[in-house]
Amino acid sequence: MTDLVEMMDDEVDRILFEWGFNYSGLSKQITEAALQALNDAGYAVVPREPTKEMIKDAENASRWRMWPEDSRAVYRAMIKAGEE
């Protein structure tokens, strides 16, 4: 998640600079506020592809044995449904 925050912060900073705003720390505050607003609305920011840890957790949470590729397929289907 840290990489995402840094990427968002850099992009917000770039846009603010283009608009003539040069306030130290403002882009980080905007980034954190945007992520908090998503969280408050019940959304989670997740990667498009599941991490190894996510696959392992999915397998452990299932009542039945899930193969890693099955876990990936379920995850991808959930992401796709969320984008539609």
SETI-312897 format. One record per atom (N, C-alpha, C, CB): x, y, z; residue in three letters. Coordinates in steps of 0.001 Angstrom, whole numbers, plus 524288, in hexadecimal, padded with zeros to 5 digits. Each point is the difference from the previous one (the first is absolute). Last residue first. Glycine has a CB too. Layout:
BEGIN
XYZALA...
//
This chain:
BEGIN
7BD2E7F2F57CBCBGLU7FB90800A57FC6FGLU7FBCF8037380246GLU801E27F7507FC5AGLU80DF58031480C88GLU8012B803F77FC10GLU7FB60801107FC68GLU8094B7FD4580060GLU7F6867F56E80CFEGLY800428052480275GLY800FF8045A7FC26GLY803287FBB5807ECGLY7FD267F2967F29FALA7FA9A8018280151ALA7FFDF8056E80275ALA7FDA67F68B8014EALA812D7802307FB32LYS7FD45801487FB25LYS7FA6A801C58011ALYS8058F7F9827FB33LYS804638004E812F5ILE801FF805157FE30ILE7FD18801A97FB0FILE808EA7FE12803E2ILE7F34C7F13C80284MET7FE00803FF80393MET801C7805687FE52MET800027F97E8074AMET8068A7F81D7EF92ALA7FA6C8009F7FEDCALA7FDA9804328037AALA7FF677F69A7FD46ALA811F880473805D1ARG7FF91803077FB28ARG7FA4B800F77FE8FARG808807FC347FCF4ARG7FACB7F8E78118BTYR801958055F80113TYR7FF61803717FB2ATYR806487FCB4806C1TYR7F7037F1407F774VAL7FBC98025B8031DVAL8012D805C0800FEVAL7FE1C7F74F80444VAL80EF57FF0F7F375ALA7FB80800A67FC7FALA7FB738028D802E0ALA802D97F8227FADAALA80C448034380ED3ARG8010F804667FC79ARG7FB488011D7FC80ARG809957FDBF8001FARG7F5A77F37580A9DSER7FFB7804C08032FSER800E6804D37FCA9SER8031E7FAFA807CCSER7FF317F4D17F041ASP7FA72800E880115ASP7FF46804FA8032BASP7FE577F6557FFC2ASP812C0803F27FD24GLU7FDBE8023D7FB3AGLU7FA26800F9800A0GLU806D47FB657FAB5GLU8028D7FC5E81357PRO80160805847FF43PRO7FD8A8026E7FB1FPRO808527FE1F80495PRO7ED7F7F25A80450TRP805208005D7FD8CTRP80132805C17FF22TRP7FF047F71E7FB9BTRP7F4678007081380MET8002C803277FB3FMET805947FFF87FDF8MET7F87C805BD8030EMET7FA7E7EE9F80AEFARG80545800F87FDF8ARG7FF988030B7FAEEARG803707F7C180435ARG7ED8680A87809F5TRP801E97FC0A7FC6FTRP80569801867FE29TRP7F6D97FDC27FD2CTRP8004E80D3A80E06ARG7FECA7FAFE8027CARG802037FB7B7FCB4ARG7F813803F88042CARG810A580FDA7FC68SER7FC457FC9B7FD52SER7FF167FAFA80313SER802DB803BC7F76ASER809CF809B680D0CALA7FAB18018A80164ALA7FBE47FC597FDB2ALA803168092D80081ALA80F4C7F5057FBD4ASN7FF127FEDF80584ASN7FA6580143801A4ASN8096B801CD801BAASN7FC2F802537ED1EGLU800087FA56800A1GLU7FEC67FE7D805A4GLU806887FF427F8B6GLU7FB7A812768038BALA7FB377FE037FD8BALA7FF9E7FA18800AAALA8003C8075B7F979ALA80F2C800F980C29ASP7FB9F801328037EASP7FAD57FDFC7FDD0ASP804D2807E88031EASP80A297F6927F23FLYS800727FC908048FLYS7FB6F800DE803B9LYS809CA800107FF25LYS7F79780B3C7F29EILE7FEA47FAC37FE2EILE8000F7FC338049AILE803C4801F67F710ILE8022480EFF80C22MET7FA4D7FFFC7FF31MET7FE207FA9C7FE41MET8004C8098E7FDA7MET811C97F936803E5GLU7FD8E7FFDC8052CGLU7FA087FFE27FF8BGLU807B5804DF803BAGLU8024F7FD567ED07LYS8008B7FAA6801FFLYS7FD577FF778054ELYS8087D7FF017FB22LYS7EF8380FCA7F92FTHR805497FEC4801BCTHR8002D7FA56801DFTHR8019C809758028ATHR7F0D57FE6F7EE7APRO800C37FEAF80581PRO805B67FED980135PRO7F6ED7FC7B80047PRO801EE811297F102GLU801A67FA8980068GLU800EF7FEC7805C0GLU8041C800247F6EAGLU7F6418108C80578ARG7FD027FD0C7FC0FARG8014A7FA3680028ARG7FFCA807EF7FA5EARG801E4803E581744PRO802A97FF427FB01PRO7FC977FCE17FC33PRO808AA80056804A3PRO7EE7380C26809FBVAL802D17FB087FFB7VAL802C57FF967FABFVAL7F9757FBBA8060DVAL7FA978113B807EFVAL8037F8006C7FB8BVAL8036B7FB1C8000FVAL7FFF880A1380025VAL7EBDE7F9438079AALA8056D7FEB08012FALA80322800847FAFDALA7FD5D7F9D98075DALA7EEE680DFC80145TYR803377FDDF7FBCATYR805757FEC1801FCTYR7FAD5805187F969TYR7F6388038B80FADGLY7FFAC7FA547FFD6GLY803287FD727FBAAGLY7F75880101803CAGLY80729811828022BALA7FB927FE8B7FCADALA7FF837FA157FF61ALA8010A808757FB43ALA80D1C7FF1380E2AASP7FB358016C802C1ASP7FB1E7FE717FCF4ASP804D0807658041CASP80BC87F66A7F3E4ASN7FF5C7FC6680465ASN7FAE280107802DDASN809BC7FF75800EEASN7FAFD80C427F1D0LEU7FEB17FAE67FDC1LEU7FEF87FC0680456LEU8057B802097F80ELEU8009580E3D80D32ALA7FAA1800737FE0FALA7FE2F7FAE27FD89ALA80165809967FE7AALA810257F7CF806D8GLN7FC867FF9880486GLN7FA4B800597FE59GLN806F4803F2805A4GLN805F97FEA47ED8FLEU7FFF67FA86801A8LEU7FC687FF39804B3LEU8092A7FEF37FCA1LEU7F943812407FD8FALA7FD4A7FCF67FBEEALA7FFA47FA4380193ALA80337806427F91BALA806758051F811B8ALA7FA658011B8006AALA7FCE47FCD67FC05ALA802108090780336ALA8105F7F6287FC3DGLU7FDFB7FD50804A7GLU7FA21800DC800A3GLU808C18010880446GLU7FF95808257EE19THR800467FA5D7FF10THR7FDAB7FCFE8048FTHR808008014A7FA86THR7F9E5810CB80759ILE7FBDA7FED37FC43ILE7FFC57FA237FEF8ILE80117808E17FBE1ILE80C967FD2B80E94GLN7FB098009C802C5GLN7FB687FEB17FC71GLN8040B806E5805ACGLN80CBB7F97E7F2EDLYS7FF757FB748037ALYS7FADF80046802FFLYS809C37FF6A800DDLYS7FABF80ED87F488SER7FEA57FB777FCC7SER7FF537FB1F80358SER804E1803F27F87DSER800C480BF280F8ELEU7FA82800217FE75LEU7FE777FB2B7FCE3LEU8006A809B87FFEELEU811417FB38806BDGLY7FCBF7FC59802EAGLY7FA587FFCE7FE5BGLY805E48017B8072DGLY804B180F5E7F3EDSER802887FB3E801EBSER7FC2F7FCB280325SER8089B804AC80035SER7F2B7808A57F02DTYR7FFBB7FFB4805AATYR802337FAD0801CETYR7F827805E580022TYR80450804B97EE55ASN804E77FDAD801B4ASN8003A8001A805F4ASN80487802D27F7A4ASN7EE73800A47F5C5PHE800207FF4F805A7PHE805177FD5680175PHE7F6227FF738007EPHE803AA804277EDBCGLY802608047580297GLY800097FFB8805EDGLY7FD3F8050D7F877GLY7FD4F7EE447F9BCTRP7FBE8803DE8011BTRP80215804BA802FBTRP7F9877F8C18001ETRP8117A7F8CF7FBE8GLU7FE1E802017FAFBGLU7FBF480449800CBGLU801B87F7497FBEAGLU8042F7FFE4812FDPHE804288034E7FDF1PHE7FE568026B7FACBPHE806BF7FA6980487PHE7EE1E7F9278030CLEU7FFEA804E180300LEU8041C803D37FDFDLEU7FCCC7FB10807D9LEU803347F41E7F0E3ILE7FB6A802FD7FE50ILE7FFB780537802DDILE7FB407F7A37FE11ILE811F77FC97806F7ARG800ED801D87FAA1ARG7FB80803707FE2DARG805357F7E47FE0DARG7F8FE7FFAB8122FASP803EF804248004FASP801068025B7FA9EASP804167FB85807B7ASP7F1307F5BE7F942VAL7FD468049880213VAL803B6804A180045VAL7F9FB7FA388052FVAL80D8B7F5EF7F605GLU7FC80801E47FBE0GLU7FCF9804D2801C7GLU7FF357F6DB7FC94GLU80BDF8009C80F9FASP803188025D7FBC5ASP7FC75802467FBC7ASP807467F9A8801CEASP7F0AB7FCF480BBAASP8023A804D880203ASP80317802D37FBC7ASP800677FC13808F1ASP7F9567F30C7F384MET7FBBE803D18000CMET8020080554801BCMET7F98C7F8D9801E0MET812667F9657FED3MET7FEA9801207FA8DMET7FBAE8041A7FFB2MET8029D7F6DD7FD78MET80219802FA8133EGLU804398032E7FDBDGLU7FECE801747FA55GLU806707FB99805F8GLU7EE027F8FB80282VAL7FFAC8053780261VAL80426803907FDAFVAL7FC7C7FC1E80852VAL8040C7F2577F2A1LEU7FB668029E7FDCCLEU7FF8D8058980224LEU7FB6D7F7597FF12LEU811997FDCD807F1ASP801528017D7FAA5ASP7FB80802F47FD76ASP805E47F8337FF4BASP7F743800AD81168THR8037C8048780035THR8017B801D57FA91THR8036E7FCE08088ATHR7F2D67F38D7FA5CMET7FCC8804A980000MET80367804EC80000MET7F8EE7FB10804BBMET
//
